[in-house]
C-alpha cells in the first residue's frame, strides 16, 4: 500500500485543514498516511476511530514562509525535513506539503536527488481547455532561468506525466514561444527547439492561447514564464467574475444573460482553483513531492494526497528515465 508523508504544520492555517483533508482522503482511497508535526495538536483533531489508522511523527519545528529556503537544509527537526527523510529512507513513497514551497523543493531536490539524466526538476500544473481535457504546463516556478537542455527535459517529463497520470495516448508537446514559426522565440527557446525536433509528439512552437484551446497536451517553458502564465490565468478568471458581478448590479435588465456568463466564469475559476487541483508535482526527483498552496483548505489537501497516490502508482519516474535515455542515445 502507498505511504504518503504529510507535513501537518506547514500550511497557513495550521494542522486543522491538513488533518481534515487526510481523513477525507482515507474515506475514499486506500493508503497509509504519516502526519509529521506536533503530536498533541494532531491527536486533538483526530476522531477516535482514525487514531490507529494514521502514524504521527512528532516534531515542533516548522519552516515559516518568512524563512529562507536554504535554512531548511540545516533544520533537521523541521516538519518538512522529517517528511522528506521518510521518502529518502524508503519509509514513505511520497510527500505532500502546503508549507514553504521553496523549502519543499530544495529539500526534495537535495535529499532525494534527481532522476537519472535530469538536470533540474520542474513544477507541473494542469490548465483547463475548451475540450474539457486539461493541458500540462511546466515549469511553473521551480526554475527562474533555464537552459535549452532544461526545456527539453521538461518536455520529456511533461509528456510522460500526461501519458501515465492523465492517460493521454501519444500526447502532443509544444514549446511556448511568441509565434508558431521555428524562427520565433528567444535564443534559449530556439536552441531547445533544435533539441526537441524529431522527438515523438513534439509539434514545435505554440502560443499562449494553445494552453487553453486543447490543441496541445503539454506546454513547456521556463519557470519564470510559467509562473506568470499561471498567476495571470488565475487573475483573469477572478477579475472577469468580479466585473460580471458589477455589471449585474448596474444593469438589472441584463441580469439573465449576466448570470449565465457569471456561471460560466465561475466554472472556469473552479477549473484553475488550487483546491480542485491539490498541488503541483515536483517532477524529476527520485520519489514524489506535491507542493500545495499555503492557503490550502481540506479539499486541496485531499486532492493533493490523491495526486501523490496516483503519481506513485503510475510509475511515471521509471518512464521518464527510459525516455531520457532514448534521447541521450540519439544525441550521441
Steps between C-alpha positions, in 0.01 A plus 500: 500500500623850412635701795470878489689730739305820568640820649225561754613844619628685193181660365378850583215364714689246710419130524118522496434498119788259446366244745148540359630455145687188603188350659291584192757326278500193726126468451543468123841347436715230657839634609711535812528862618789623713434839658811692603452769764399578856354171625275644768345751257447236233345251746258766624366534145475129424169317556553195720435249221788641293768510768620148423494559122742793490865493605624821662864614501533750784694824442438865581732686262319658203665689212304826475428683175739778604795261542753453222459177303865412565435503878300179457817303423639574848177455698486123516221496758261703283180339375597529134850359555370200691227437243752505214732267695218246526499481120880495481516209745229303323250539785264697275443513124411865469459826685228767509575844643309828509792662679791705369508402131865602456602287798300205369658521155850554640483205737330271251768577241803480733391217730318278251715583199415536133399223265769366267559741213297784651691824565218685676159400634193700394164592651198374308152651491186404310316766300137487377426477127186544292503127423453415867835326514775671699831602349829453683708813558856489632711649646281733710750612759781264590753673272522871426763458228521195276742380235385334175576151634282570803204592279554179302498298823182678616335401173594135547384494861174677415431251222552206736278662762221559247527144375521321834302716744244662267479194273545704180614275217786643295482849656595797284779719636554868427767757584351828622616788279380826347406335172456157340784535251827328592677834458297657784603513865814603685839333474413245768174386341657490153775271630245288690299466178801341328546255788135393487463495123407143404408395855175294501201728550692828463294738285730801519430845639162583651353829616329596825152429365593140429519436874120534518366401156582130534728489196802395707521261796835609646645851498858549613661827609734631767372554853496879478267500199294207628433664834391821328261302278353321802453813713362699206245228423382497860475879499305516173237251620462683831484846340242405238281342769514826695425708188189288435384555859542875454316489167204322657472769767513784246271348235202303638359464146795282399490291815402171328782506248748624757405223741563243228839653426578513869429129525738429213785697655427349839559160342822629340620632834427161652703331226815692596429506874795355692252319729364303204847408375657444843855600426785499253712185464874565508592274212851372435595394853545151643166448666195721504443849645175695469539872572166640619387860543562651843132591526389144425171395655409141584378436145832614354693270734269211417558551127874541554507160671316345205759657270781345701338154500436512124853622430653210693261240358564588135878459513554822304856540632614176336339613175688833514836326549435272202402793274801709604729207427351472151560871435860487631576200277356685202715805572816291531 
